[in-house]
Amino acid sequence: VICYSCSELNGQDCFSGWCKGLYCTFTQQRQQNGQMRLTKGCSDVPQLPFDDGTSLTQLNVCKTKYTTTSSYTAEICNTNYCNGYCTSGDDPKRSNK
């Protein structure tokens, strides 16, 4: 498949490049310090690793994941340019302890 391939900091979106792979990936990471990183790319493996050692493996579903240091919005998909946007319907509210 053909996918967007780019990265941006501080919440900006990007569509500047492209790549070919078996899967497209979309990862938006917000760290505790407020810094945001957006990465779009290609993968030949259907998984996206998180900083807590777990991975997203479900295809074509935008998911929100919280770890101790970051929150992620992420998707792995398998159609051309499917990694342009990711709006999670699975957006649990983080509980403050």
Secondary structure, 3 states (H helix, E strand, C coil): CEEECEEEECCCCCCCCEEECCEEEEEEEEECCCCEEEEEEEECCCCEECCCCCEECCECCCEEEECCCEEEEEEEECCCCCCCCCCCCECCCCCCC
